[in-house]
C-alpha cells in the first residue's frame, strides 16, 4: 500500500506547488509591487495582512485600485503596531 501512496503523494505535492507558483506569478507579484510603491510595505506587516489582501485579490480580481492617501496609510500603520 505504501508503494502506491508515495507516488500519489509526490504528484499531489508537485501539483500544489505548481498551483502556488502560478498564483504567486499571476496575482501576487505585480500586486505586491503596486502596494509597496503606494507605501504599504507588505513585507514588513504581519502575514495575516498579506493573506487578507491576497484573498481579496483572488476573489475580486487583480484590477483593484488602492488609495495612495498618506493619512490612510498612517492609520493602518498604527493598527499594525
Secondary structure, DSSP 4 states (H G I P E B T S, - for coil): -HHHHHHHHHHHHHHHHHHHHHHIIIIIHHHHHHHHHTT--GGGS-HHHHHHHHHHHHHH-S-------HHHHHHHHHHH-
